Amino acid sequence: MRPFHYREGILRADEVPLDQVAARFGTPVYVYSEMAIHERYTAFSHALGPETLLCYAVKASSNLHLLSCLAHWGAGFDIVSGGELARVLRAGGDPQRIVFSGVGKSREEIAAALNAGIFCLNVESEAELERVDTIASELGCRAPVALRVNPDVEPGTHRYIATGLRESKFGIPMAQAENLYLAAERWPAIDFRGIACHIGSQLTDLAPIAEAARKVRGLYERLSKAGMAISHLDLGGGVGIRYHDEQVPTPADYAAVLHDALTGLPVRLVVELGRSIVGNAGVLLTRVEYLKDNEGKKFCIVDAAMNDLLRPSLYGAWHDILPVQEAELPAETGTLDVVGPICESGDFFARGRLLAAKAGDLLAILGAGAYGFAMASQYNSRLRPPEVLIRGNEARLIRRRETLADLLAPEENPG
Ligand SMILES: *Cc1c(COP(=O)(O)O)cnc(C)c1O
């Protein structure tokens, strides 16, 4: 069953009517289905097989309670900051299943990761390699490292989330990475264990992922010939989801492409999936404040805004919007812009959308489970919304709504 569906004219998350969630917790509010996250996690985990280390990319949605569900199901984690490391450890994640990505790891972050005993640091430059080597030798340990290579493939996604192109800041060009591996003795405190790559996000075509995997395989084989023992290949994440009418890969298609590309290699596969695990398991529930008609241009002003869900403003992303109370679609002339209260013309959720809405109605913005709350800010001094987790017929608050005291405290008590 789809996690968000109508029954008796009311949109529900699993068993729970969303009007009841709004009545209990107020709006705007993020609502996630634990069952939907579990279904996606287990679908990928079964397709990839027990030998694969499936790391959940924490930046997609980082609530402690979601992380603790994933840790409980056996997930590993892909982190990009010391803050995310702290979250995963607090949620009970296994350090031996953590990979740490990112181009700008600070000294403190590297030391914290080494002290925690994580599985691997994905290093993105020679300068970072030097820094990791120095810190590991100060701590008297050897740092488990994969170089994140930049395979220079066109992922066919939004420019802001394409990460494996020559001109992007991510990774190390293949030839340069090869030279670093071959000069391994220059960094005595580095234990070169793997090769990593991640070419972008919201990929709807598997061909670029296959091409990147083939390039990584080529590098593995050259290093192997040179006598270097690499034990894992981390092929990143980026599997796309359906926001609108996209055709997207199934977990089985994805797993088949990776397994094909790595056939016969004695290595462990690592993946880093975010959006495809949680993206369609969450909605942002919002209430219509006003309707407004500017000389024929109709606006539906809701109580959520770009500070709560940035994707439409940042990427021009499409999100389906459904009325919580099932309603007939208006005639074609009835298109509206769904906008928030923020003082920016870029503050919108939909433009020219066919939608039945009147003041006081509840709307659900779908596909808000990934890069939703995680990107929320207090812009315009708005309080960040609460998060609610649905388990069967139970709705549980997993992050409270911020208060005016939360907003003002760091300035009233600057320390
Ligand atoms: C963001 C990111 C991911 C996850 O991407 P999704 O599209 O959410 O699967 C994985 N690896 C790295 C290095 C990332 O930066």
PDBQT file of the ligand as one rigid body, heavy atoms in Angstrom, charges set to zero:
ROOT
HETATM    1  C1  LIG A 501      24.522  13.387  -0.808  1.00  0.00    +0.000 C 
HETATM    2  C2  LIG A 501      25.442  12.242  -0.934  1.00  0.00    +0.000 A 
HETATM    3  C3  LIG A 501      24.941  10.945  -1.021  1.00  0.00    +0.000 A 
HETATM    4  C4  LIG A 501      23.475  10.625  -1.062  1.00  0.00    +0.000 C 
HETATM    5  O1  LIG A 501      22.866  11.043  -2.228  1.00  0.00    +0.000 OA
HETATM    6  P1  LIG A 501      21.345  10.630  -2.504  1.00  0.00    +0.000 P 
HETATM    7  O2  LIG A 501      21.051  11.234  -3.810  1.00  0.00    +0.000 OA
HETATM    8  O3  LIG A 501      20.523  11.209  -1.411  1.00  0.00    +0.000 OA
HETATM    9  O4  LIG A 501      21.296   9.131  -2.522  1.00  0.00    +0.000 OA
HETATM   10  C5  LIG A 501      25.861   9.910  -1.054  1.00  0.00    +0.000 A 
HETATM   11  N1  LIG A 501      27.193  10.145  -1.032  1.00  0.00    +0.000 NA
HETATM   12  C6  LIG A 501      27.706  11.383  -0.953  1.00  0.00    +0.000 A 
HETATM   13  C7  LIG A 501      29.162  11.563  -0.921  1.00  0.00    +0.000 C 
HETATM   14  C8  LIG A 501      26.836  12.469  -0.907  1.00  0.00    +0.000 A 
HETATM   15  O5  LIG A 501      27.367  13.709  -0.857  1.00  0.00    +0.000 OA
ENDROOT
TORSDOF 0
